[in-house]
């Protein structure tokens, strides 16, 4: 009975939506420039009933059954194909043959003006000679509002959109085209513009004003959306692509409670990509609070780049010191190119350097120079170097040939020959996934990811996990490696199965080895992707106070024990994600500005 009720209900909802779409298409059949919608149907796979509490199995959630739910709306889409053109004999009627949109200066009921885009070319000329829509909104050309002589006799337009009044050139239509017509409309329309902004306040480490920039996208004002975003970040094209959105902004989206969250990351990346393409960043008006101040930034990862940008915006003379020949830090040397296009990275870095930032490469603080020298030459110093020493498990065989640190492999891009080999990657974060996918691309016959907890507990992004699965990478969840075997080099590994137990005082279930569940796997290489730590020698050489875990000690303003020195990111033991590192760089910059202004 329950199954029948669910099936009947979903069928009615499906039919109602389809009727709504058809009715809307019919109602707008005579609307100039209207594009019809369609919808697809998608079957529900199953609905799972969950045991919330059951003393027989502790507090583990257990599936107790499934029921078919019939069907749901899979997608509502718009048909952007070119329709037939109609001759109207109206002087001010225009049509676009092919792709593109007219640009319209639109003013809403609140008096806010933005640029919108339309295929409706049914224009009019107002009393002042301006070309307007039927609602009175101004049509835009390359020179702004298009104004015609009020006493014109003949109006003509060539194939390039050039407008001529009585044979004299007036302006050119501001025709705009998009790579993806559905992008702005379909990706942004689902946002509820929540007043409490859980996506921003609870989810985004950078506190980006997400509802505002999405609303500006809805209105077609990409430039303004970029201006809003750039108040809090300079890495939108990067964070929009590689941040763990389902654990941050999208994980806190109200839409996600009963459906799919808004695609916040994609929208953010799109805005910044458009800004890079159109060079909006060149219009940034620099302040003068730090004019005459010299600041050194050590490290060019997300923390260093962000700190440099916010300091340079206030007029400071900023110099970035980087140990490699190219800027980017972990963005270049820790994230594979298949996840972060190097063209996007280079364009982002160039947009930051456009602020007038100096660069000194092949310089490593603690090896090539000392902090005391920088203190003599600069008014303030920000240290944002990454942690690159791989963590170890301290198990038998870890010293054998063929055991590598995952972050070092990615950072240095120096790999052994994996062709036809079996490789075990130990860990559950994005570094483990990146290593496994990289190694698979380099010809490995078999790649395992061994993780001692369950899939739902993996810190890696779900989309990256699914991508790895699609590439035939085998996941061994609730398994642990206890020994690496071989004669001088790796030949086998000994693993053991684990169970998850909720221990008193622990916030999450703890993996515990199951006795007598050991087994052996033939293996050629073992990659330890367990995280990384700072290089003690370099940190100790800085002469700064360290905390009890060996990280640089900072206060709430990112200031170290030295009044001239600030730090953030890996060296301080903070959260190791791109967005959190960028936040550290930004907040440190704010503190420097406040102290030096």
C-alpha positions as CSV (number, residue, x, y, z in Angstrom):
1,X,0.0,0.0,0.0
2,X,2.8,2.4,1.0
3,X,4.5,1.7,-2.3
4,X,1.3,2.4,-4.2
5,X,0.8,5.7,-2.4
6,X,4.3,6.9,-3.1
7,X,4.1,5.8,-6.8
8,X,0.8,7.6,-7.3
9,X,1.9,10.7,-5.5
10,X,5.1,11.1,-7.5
11,X,3.2,10.4,-10.7
12,X,0.8,13.3,-10.0
13,X,3.6,15.7,-9.1
14,X,5.4,14.7,-12.3
15,X,2.3,15.3,-14.4
16,X,1.6,18.6,-12.8
17,X,5.1,19.9,-13.6
18,X,4.8,18.8,-17.2
19,X,1.4,20.5,-17.5
20,X,2.9,23.7,-16.0
21,X,5.7,23.7,-18.5
22,X,3.3,23.1,-21.4
23,X,0.9,25.8,-20.2
24,X,3.7,28.3,-19.9
25,X,4.9,27.6,-23.4
26,X,1.4,28.0,-24.8
27,X,0.9,31.3,-22.9
28,X,4.1,32.7,-24.4
29,X,3.7,31.3,-27.9
30,X,3.3,34.8,-29.3
31,X,5.9,36.4,-27.1
32,X,8.8,37.7,-29.2
33,X,12.1,36.0,-28.4
34,X,10.5,33.5,-26.0
35,X,12.4,30.2,-25.7
36,X,10.2,27.1,-24.9
37,X,11.0,24.9,-22.0
38,X,10.9,21.1,-21.7
39,X,11.3,18.6,-18.9
40,X,12.6,15.1,-18.5
41,X,11.5,12.3,-16.1
42,X,13.9,10.4,-13.9
43,X,13.1,7.3,-11.9
44,X,13.8,7.1,-8.2
45,X,16.2,4.3,-7.5
46,X,15.1,3.6,-3.9
47,X,14.2,5.1,-0.6
48,X,16.0,3.8,2.4
49,X,14.5,3.5,5.9
50,X,17.2,4.0,8.5
51,X,17.5,2.6,12.1
52,X,18.4,5.6,14.1
53,X,19.1,3.7,17.4
54,X,19.4,0.0,18.0
55,X,21.1,-1.3,21.0
56,X,22.0,-4.5,19.2
57,X,24.4,-2.8,16.9
58,X,25.4,0.2,19.0
59,X,24.6,3.5,17.3
60,X,25.4,2.4,13.7
61,X,22.8,3.5,11.1
62,X,21.5,0.4,9.3
63,X,19.5,0.1,6.1
64,X,16.3,-1.9,6.9
65,X,14.7,-1.9,3.5
66,X,13.8,-0.1,0.3
67,X,10.7,0.9,-1.6
68,X,10.3,2.1,-5.1
69,X,9.1,5.7,-5.4
70,X,8.0,5.9,-9.0
71,X,9.3,8.9,-10.9
72,X,10.5,12.5,-10.4
73,X,11.3,15.5,-12.6
74,X,14.9,14.9,-13.7
75,X,15.5,18.2,-15.4
76,X,13.7,21.3,-16.7
77,X,15.6,22.7,-19.7
78,X,15.2,25.6,-22.2
79,X,15.4,25.1,-26.0
80,X,17.8,27.8,-27.3
81,X,17.5,26.8,-31.0
82,X,17.0,29.6,-33.5
83,X,13.4,30.0,-34.5
84,X,11.9,31.4,-37.7
85,X,12.2,35.2,-38.3
86,X,9.1,37.3,-39.2
87,X,9.0,40.5,-41.2
88,X,7.1,43.2,-39.4
89,X,7.8,46.3,-41.5
90,X,8.4,48.2,-38.2
91,X,11.5,50.4,-38.5
92,X,12.7,49.7,-35.0
93,X,12.2,45.9,-35.0
94,X,15.4,43.8,-35.1
95,X,16.2,40.1,-34.9
96,X,19.4,38.2,-34.3
97,X,20.2,35.5,-36.8
98,X,22.4,33.0,-35.0
99,X,23.7,33.2,-31.5
100,X,23.9,36.1,-29.0
101,X,21.8,38.6,-27.0
102,X,20.9,42.3,-27.1
103,X,22.3,44.2,-24.1
104,X,19.6,46.0,-22.1
105,X,20.0,48.6,-19.3
106,X,17.3,47.3,-16.9
107,X,16.0,49.2,-13.9
108,X,14.0,47.2,-11.4
109,X,11.2,48.4,-9.2
110,X,13.7,49.4,-6.4
111,X,15.5,51.6,-8.8
112,X,18.6,49.3,-9.1
113,X,20.1,49.4,-12.6
114,X,21.9,46.4,-14.1
115,X,22.6,44.9,-17.6
116,X,20.2,42.2,-18.8
117,X,20.2,40.2,-22.0
118,X,17.4,39.5,-24.4
119,X,16.6,38.0,-27.8
120,X,13.5,40.2,-28.1
121,X,14.3,42.8,-30.7
122,X,10.8,44.6,-30.7
123,X,12.3,48.1,-30.0
124,X,10.9,51.6,-30.0
125,X,12.3,55.1,-30.1
126,X,11.4,57.4,-27.2
127,X,10.9,61.1,-27.3
128,X,14.6,61.8,-26.8
129,X,15.7,59.5,-29.6
130,X,16.8,56.6,-27.4
131,X,16.3,53.0,-28.6
132,X,14.2,51.3,-25.9
133,X,12.3,48.1,-25.2
134,X,8.5,48.1,-25.0
135,X,8.9,48.6,-21.3
136,X,11.1,51.6,-21.7
137,X,14.5,50.0,-20.8
138,X,17.5,51.4,-22.8
139,X,19.2,49.3,-25.5
140,X,22.9,49.4,-25.1
141,X,25.5,49.8,-27.8
142,X,29.3,49.8,-27.6
143,X,29.1,53.5,-26.7
144,X,26.4,53.1,-24.0
145,X,22.7,53.9,-24.6
146,X,21.9,54.0,-28.3
147,X,20.5,57.4,-29.3
148,X,19.2,58.2,-32.8
149,X,18.3,61.5,-34.4
150,X,14.6,62.2,-33.7
151,X,14.2,63.5,-37.3
152,X,15.8,60.5,-39.1
153,X,14.3,59.3,-42.4
154,X,16.1,56.0,-42.8
155,X,17.5,53.5,-40.3
156,X,19.7,50.6,-41.4
157,X,22.0,48.0,-39.7
158,X,24.7,45.9,-41.4
159,X,25.6,42.3,-40.6
160,X,28.1,43.4,-38.0
161,X,25.5,45.3,-35.9
162,X,26.7,48.7,-37.0
163,X,23.7,51.2,-36.9
164,X,23.4,54.0,-39.6
165,X,20.9,56.9,-39.4
166,X,20.4,58.5,-42.9
167,X,23.7,56.9,-43.9
168,X,25.7,58.2,-40.9
169,X,27.2,55.8,-38.4
170,X,25.6,56.1,-35.0
171,X,26.7,53.1,-32.8
172,X,27.1,49.3,-32.8
173,X,24.7,47.0,-31.0
174,X,26.3,45.6,-27.8
175,X,25.7,41.9,-28.8
176,X,26.8,39.5,-26.1
177,X,27.2,35.8,-26.3
178,X,27.8,33.1,-23.6
179,X,29.6,29.7,-23.8
180,X,26.7,28.1,-21.9
181,X,23.3,29.7,-22.3
182,X,21.9,27.7,-19.4
183,X,24.6,28.6,-17.1
184,X,23.5,31.9,-15.5
185,X,19.8,31.2,-15.7
186,X,19.7,27.6,-14.6
187,X,22.5,27.6,-12.1
188,X,21.4,30.8,-10.3
189,X,17.6,30.6,-10.4
190,X,17.4,28.1,-7.5
191,X,19.0,30.4,-5.0
192,X,16.4,31.6,-2.3
193,X,18.5,34.6,-1.4
194,X,18.3,33.6,2.3
195,X,18.6,36.5,4.7
196,X,20.6,34.5,7.3
197,X,23.0,33.3,4.6
198,X,24.0,29.9,6.0
199,X,26.0,29.2,2.9
200,X,28.2,32.2,3.6
201,X,28.1,32.5,7.4
202,X,28.3,28.8,8.3
203,X,29.8,27.2,5.2
204,X,32.3,29.5,3.4
205,X,35.6,29.9,5.2
206,X,36.1,33.2,3.3
207,X,32.5,34.4,4.2
208,X,31.9,35.3,0.5
209,X,28.5,37.1,0.1
210,X,27.0,34.2,-1.8
211,X,23.4,35.3,-2.1
212,X,24.4,38.8,-3.3
213,X,26.7,37.7,-6.1
214,X,24.2,35.0,-7.2
215,X,21.5,37.6,-7.4
216,X,23.7,39.9,-9.5
217,X,24.3,36.9,-11.8
218,X,20.5,36.5,-12.2
219,X,20.4,40.2,-13.2
220,X,23.2,39.7,-15.7
221,X,25.5,42.0,-13.9
222,X,28.7,39.8,-13.9
223,X,31.0,42.8,-13.4
224,X,29.2,43.9,-10.2
225,X,29.1,40.2,-9.0
226,X,32.9,40.1,-9.4
227,X,33.3,43.3,-7.4
228,X,31.3,41.8,-4.6
229,X,33.3,38.6,-4.6
230,X,36.6,40.4,-4.9
231,X,35.9,42.1,-1.5
232,X,36.6,38.8,0.1
233,X,38.7,36.7,-2.3
234,X,41.1,36.9,-5.2
235,X,41.0,33.1,-5.9
236,X,37.4,32.7,-7.1
237,X,38.4,30.8,-10.3
238,X,40.4,28.3,-8.2
239,X,38.2,27.9,-5.1
240,X,35.1,27.6,-7.4
241,X,36.8,24.5,-8.9
242,X,38.6,22.7,-6.1
243,X,37.0,23.6,-2.7
244,X,35.1,20.8,-1.0
245,X,31.8,22.6,-1.7
246,X,29.6,19.8,-0.3
247,X,31.3,20.2,3.0
248,X,31.3,24.0,3.0
249,X,29.0,26.4,1.1
250,X,26.8,23.9,-0.7
251,X,26.7,21.7,2.4
252,X,24.9,24.5,4.2
253,X,22.6,25.5,1.3
254,X,19.0,25.5,2.4
255,X,18.1,24.0,-1.0
256,X,20.1,21.0,-0.1
257,X,17.8,20.0,2.8
258,X,15.1,18.6,0.5
259,X,16.9,18.5,-2.8
260,X,20.0,19.6,-4.6
261,X,21.9,22.6,-3.4
262,X,22.7,25.6,-5.5
263,X,25.8,25.1,-7.6
264,X,27.7,27.8,-5.7
265,X,31.2,26.7,-6.7
266,X,30.4,26.7,-10.5
267,X,28.8,30.1,-10.3
268,X,31.8,31.5,-8.4
269,X,34.2,30.1,-10.9
270,X,32.1,31.4,-13.8
271,X,32.2,35.0,-12.4
272,X,35.9,35.0,-11.9
273,X,36.5,33.4,-15.3
274,X,34.5,36.2,-16.9
275,X,36.5,38.8,-14.9
276,X,39.8,37.3,-16.1
277,X,38.6,37.1,-19.7
278,X,37.3,40.7,-19.6
279,X,40.2,42.0,-17.4
280,X,37.8,43.5,-14.8
281,X,40.6,43.3,-12.3
282,X,42.5,46.1,-14.1
283,X,39.8,48.6,-13.0
284,X,40.6,48.1,-9.3
285,X,41.2,51.5,-7.6
286,X,44.1,51.1,-5.2
287,X,44.0,52.8,-1.8
288,X,46.8,54.7,-0.1
289,X,46.7,53.5,3.5
290,X,50.1,51.7,3.2
291,X,51.8,54.0,0.6
292,X,55.5,54.0,1.3
293,X,55.4,50.7,3.3
294,X,57.4,47.7,2.2
295,X,56.1,44.2,3.0
296,X,57.6,40.8,2.3
297,X,55.4,37.8,1.8
298,X,57.1,34.4,2.0
299,X,55.4,31.7,0.0
300,X,53.1,32.0,-3.0
301,X,50.4,29.5,-2.2
302,X,46.8,30.6,-1.4
303,X,47.7,32.3,1.8
304,X,50.6,34.2,0.3
305,X,48.8,35.3,-2.9
306,X,45.8,36.5,-1.0
307,X,47.8,38.4,1.6
308,X,49.9,40.0,-1.1
309,X,46.8,41.1,-3.1
310,X,45.0,42.7,-0.1
311,X,48.2,44.5,1.0
312,X,48.9,45.8,-2.5
313,X,45.3,47.1,-2.8
314,X,46.1,49.5,0.0
315,X,49.2,50.9,-1.7
316,X,51.9,48.8,0.0
317,X,55.1,47.8,-1.9
318,X,54.8,44.0,-1.7
319,X,57.5,41.4,-2.6
320,X,56.7,37.7,-2.8
321,X,59.5,35.2,-2.0
322,X,59.0,31.7,-3.5
323,X,61.3,28.7,-3.3
324,X,60.3,27.4,-6.8
325,X,60.8,29.1,-10.2
326,X,57.0,29.6,-10.6
327,X,54.4,31.0,-8.2
328,X,51.5,29.0,-7.0
329,X,52.7,27.0,-4.1
330,X,50.4,24.0,-3.4
331,X,48.1,25.2,-6.1
332,X,50.8,24.4,-8.7
333,X,52.8,21.7,-7.0
334,X,50.2,19.9,-5.0
335,X,47.1,19.8,-7.1
336,X,47.2,17.8,-10.4
337,X,46.5,19.7,-13.6
338,X,43.4,17.5,-14.4
339,X,41.8,19.2,-11.3
340,X,43.2,22.7,-11.8
341,X,44.0,23.9,-15.3
342,X,47.4,25.6,-15.2
343,X,46.1,28.3,-17.6
344,X,43.4,29.3,-15.0
345,X,46.1,29.3,-12.3
346,X,48.5,31.4,-14.4
347,X,45.8,33.9,-15.3
348,X,44.7,34.2,-11.6
349,X,48.3,34.8,-10.5
350,X,48.8,37.4,-13.3
351,X,45.7,39.2,-12.2
352,X,47.1,39.5,-8.7
353,X,50.6,40.6,-9.9
354,X,48.8,43.3,-11.9
355,X,48.5,45.2,-8.6
356,X,52.2,46.0,-8.9
357,X,53.6,43.1,-6.8
358,X,57.3,42.2,-7.0
359,X,58.5,38.6,-7.2
360,X,61.7,36.8,-6.1
361,X,61.8,33.1,-7.0
362,X,64.2,30.3,-6.1
363,X,64.4,31.7,-2.5
364,X,63.6,29.5,0.5
365,X,63.5,31.2,3.9
366,X,65.6,29.3,6.4
367,X,67.9,27.9,3.7
368,X,68.6,30.7,1.2
369,X,68.0,33.6,3.7
370,X,67.2,34.3,7.3
371,X,64.3,36.2,8.8
372,X,66.5,38.8,10.5
373,X,67.7,40.0,7.0
374,X,64.1,40.5,5.8
375,X,63.2,42.3,9.0
376,X,65.8,44.9,8.3
377,X,64.5,45.6,4.8
378,X,60.7,45.5,5.3
379,X,58.1,47.1,7.6
380,X,56.3,43.8,8.0
381,X,56.6,40.1,7.0
382,X,54.0,37.5,6.3
383,X,55.1,33.8,6.4
384,X,52.8,31.5,4.4
385,X,55.1,28.6,3.5
386,X,53.5,25.2,3.2
387,X,54.2,22.0,5.1
388,X,55.8,19.5,2.9
389,X,57.3,16.7,5.1
390,X,55.1,13.6,4.7
391,X,53.7,12.0,7.8
392,X,54.6,8.3,8.5
393,X,52.8,5.4,10.0
394,X,55.9,4.1,11.7
395,X,55.2,0.5,10.7
396,X,57.6,-2.3,9.6
397,X,58.9,-1.9,6.1
398,X,58.3,1.8,5.7
399,X,62.0,2.3,4.9
400,X,61.9,-0.1,1.9
401,X,62.5,1.1,-1.7
402,X,59.1,1.9,-3.3
403,X,57.6,3.7,-0.3
404,X,56.9,7.4,-1.0
405,X,55.2,10.4,0.5
406,X,52.1,11.4,-1.5
407,X,52.5,15.2,-1.1
408,X,56.2,15.0,-2.2
409,X,55.3,13.0,-5.3
410,X,52.7,15.7,-6.3
411,X,54.9,18.6,-5.3
412,X,58.1,17.5,-7.2
413,X,56.4,15.6,-10.0
414,X,59.2,13.0,-9.8
415,X,57.5,9.6,-10.1
416,X,58.9,6.0,-10.5
417,X,57.8,3.9,-13.4
418,X,54.3,2.7,-12.5
419,X,53.7,1.0,-15.9
420,X,51.9,-2.4,-15.3
421,X,52.5,-2.2,-11.5
422,X,50.3,-2.4,-8.4
423,X,50.2,0.6,-6.1
424,X,48.6,1.1,-2.7
425,X,47.7,4.6,-1.6
426,X,47.2,5.0,2.1
427,X,44.8,7.8,3.2
428,X,41.4,9.3,2.7
429,X,41.9,12.9,1.8
430,X,42.1,14.7,-1.5
431,X,45.9,14.1,-1.6
432,X,45.2,10.4,-1.6
433,X,42.7,10.7,-4.4
434,X,45.0,13.0,-6.4
435,X,47.9,10.5,-6.0
436,X,45.8,7.5,-7.0
437,X,44.3,9.2,-10.1
438,X,47.7,10.6,-11.2
439,X,49.3,7.1,-10.8
440,X,46.5,5.5,-12.7
441,X,47.1,7.9,-15.6
442,X,50.7,7.0,-15.6
443,X,50.0,3.4,-16.5
444,X,49.6,1.5,-13.2
445,X,47.8,-1.8,-13.6
446,X,46.1,-1.7,-10.3
447,X,45.6,1.1,-7.8
448,X,44.1,0.7,-4.4
449,X,43.1,3.4,-1.9
450,X,43.2,2.0,1.6
451,X,41.3,3.9,4.2
452,X,40.7,2.7,7.8
453,X,37.2,4.3,8.1
454,X,34.0,4.2,6.1
455,X,33.4,6.0,2.8
456,X,31.1,8.5,4.4
457,X,33.9,9.5,6.8
458,X,36.4,10.2,4.1
459,X,37.6,13.8,4.2
460,X,38.0,13.8,0.4
461,X,35.3,15.5,-1.8
462,X,32.6,13.1,-2.9
463,X,32.9,14.2,-6.5
464,X,36.6,13.2,-6.4
465,X,35.8,9.9,-4.9
466,X,33.2,9.2,-7.6
467,X,35.8,10.3,-10.3
468,X,38.3,7.8,-8.9
469,X,35.8,5.0,-8.9
470,X,34.9,5.8,-12.5
471,X,38.6,5.4,-13.3
472,X,38.7,1.9,-11.9
473,X,40.5,2.7,-8.7
474,X,39.6,0.2,-6.0
475,X,38.7,1.5,-2.6
476,X,39.4,-0.7,0.5
477,X,37.2,1.0,3.2
478,X,37.6,0.0,6.8
479,X,41.0,-1.6,6.1
480,X,44.3,-0.7,7.5
481,X,47.9,-1.5,6.5
482,X,50.0,-3.0,9.3
483,X,53.2,-4.1,7.6
484,X,55.1,-3.6,4.3
485,X,57.0,-6.7,3.2
486,X,59.9,-7.1,0.8
487,X,63.6,-7.7,0.3
488,X,65.1,-4.2,0.0
489,X,62.0,-3.1,-2.1
490,X,58.3,-3.4,-1.7
491,X,56.8,-6.8,-2.7
492,X,53.7,-7.2,-0.6
493,X,51.6,-5.5,2.1
494,X,49.8,-6.9,5.1
495,X,46.4,-5.4,5.8
496,X,43.8,-5.8,8.4
497,X,40.1,-5.1,8.5
498,X,38.7,-2.6,10.9
499,X,35.3,-1.9,12.7
500,X,34.0,1.4,13.8
501,X,33.3,1.8,17.5
502,X,31.9,4.8,19.4
503,X,34.1,5.3,22.4
504,X,33.3,7.3,25.4
505,X,34.6,10.8,25.1
506,X,35.1,10.6,21.3
507,X,33.1,12.8,18.9
508,X,33.1,10.2,16.1
509,X,33.5,6.5,15.7
510,X,37.0,5.1,16.1
511,X,38.4,2.5,13.8
512,X,39.6,-0.6,15.6
513,X,41.5,-3.6,14.1
514,X,39.5,-6.8,13.9
515,X,41.6,-9.7,15.2
516,X,42.6,-12.5,12.8
517,X,41.3,-10.5,9.8
518,X,44.8,-10.0,8.3
519,X,45.5,-10.7,4.6
520,X,48.3,-10.2,2.1
521,X,48.3,-8.2,-1.2
522,X,51.0,-8.3,-3.8
523,X,52.2,-4.7,-4.2
524,X,55.0,-2.8,-6.0
525,X,54.7,0.6,-4.5
526,X,53.1,2.2,-1.4
527,X,52.2,5.8,-1.2
528,X,51.7,7.4,2.2
529,X,49.1,10.2,1.7
530,X,48.4,10.7,5.4
531,X,49.1,14.4,5.5
532,X,52.2,16.5,6.1
533,X,54.1,18.4,8.7
534,X,56.4,21.4,8.8
535,X,60.2,20.9,8.4
536,X,61.5,21.3,11.9
537,X,64.9,22.7,10.9
538,X,63.4,25.5,8.8
539,X,60.8,26.4,11.5
540,X,63.4,26.4,14.2
541,X,65.7,28.6,12.2
542,X,63.1,31.3,12.1
543,X,63.6,32.1,15.8
544,X,59.9,32.5,16.4
545,X,58.0,31.0,19.4
546,X,56.4,27.6,18.6
547,X,53.4,26.0,20.2
548,X,53.4,22.6,21.9
549,X,52.8,20.9,18.6
550,X,55.8,22.5,16.9
551,X,53.9,25.0,14.8
552,X,54.5,28.8,14.7
553,X,52.5,30.3,17.5
554,X,50.1,33.1,16.5
555,X,47.5,35.2,18.2
556,X,43.9,35.9,16.9
557,X,45.4,38.6,14.6
558,X,47.9,36.2,13.0
559,X,50.8,37.9,14.7
560,X,53.8,35.9,15.9
561,X,56.0,36.4,18.9
562,X,57.8,39.0,16.7
563,X,55.9,42.3,16.3
564,X,57.0,42.6,12.7
565,X,56.1,39.0,11.6
566,X,52.7,37.5,10.8
567,X,51.9,34.0,9.7
568,X,49.1,31.7,8.6
569,X,48.3,28.4,7.0
570,X,50.2,25.1,7.3
571,X,53.1,26.5,9.4
572,X,50.6,27.5,12.1
573,X,48.7,24.2,12.2
574,X,45.5,25.7,10.8
575,X,43.0,23.9,8.6
576,X,44.7,22.7,5.5
577,X,42.3,23.7,2.7
578,X,42.8,26.3,0.0
579,X,39.9,28.5,1.3
580,X,41.1,28.4,4.9
581,X,44.6,29.3,3.8
582,X,43.3,32.1,1.7
583,X,41.3,33.4,4.7
584,X,44.4,33.3,6.9
585,X,46.3,35.4,4.3
586,X,43.4,37.9,4.0
587,X,42.9,38.3,7.8
588,X,46.7,38.7,8.3
589,X,46.7,41.4,5.7
590,X,44.0,43.2,7.5
591,X,46.0,43.1,10.7
592,X,49.1,44.4,9.0
593,X,47.1,47.2,7.4
594,X,45.7,48.1,10.8
595,X,49.1,48.1,12.5
596,X,51.0,50.1,9.7
597,X,48.4,52.6,8.6
